[in-house]
């Protein structure tokens, strides 16, 4: 239930009518961002079924999305998850965060 309020930032028009005690708040601190990442990861695996997350045009992702991907790929879950992404190699220099993310994942 906690993740419902936190992930409301992604789709603010989603009805929270039956959950009037949940009020989304702006993310301003690191702990709020961490909680949002945890909530989003929990929402993605909530069905407890194998999941494939497909990201097309990774070169267009912003840094926050890349940060979440790094978090999600390190996050512990019992649900099988496969993350697949595609990017145009010629555009990777426009988003240096991708190289940092890939380097960190390779090290691990």
C-alpha positions, 0 to 999 in steps of 0.5 A: 500500500505504501508504494501506491502513494509513492508511485502516484508521481508517475500517473497523478491522474490515477484515482486514489479515491478509495485511499483518501489517506494517501497523499502524494508529496513532492520528492525533495530529499534523498530518502524520499527518492530512495523510498520512491525507487523502492515503491516503484520496484515493489509495484513492478514485481507486485504480481509475483510473476516473472517480469520483462522490463523492456526499454527502447531508446535508452539514449533518451532516458534522463539521469533519474531513470538511469539511476532507478535502473541501477537501483532496480538491477541491484534490488533484491526480489524473489520475482524473476526479472529480466531487464532488456534495453536498446540504444543507438550506439551513435547517440550514447555520447549524448547521455554519459550516465548510460556508460556509468551505469553499464560500467557499474553493472559490469563491475558487479 
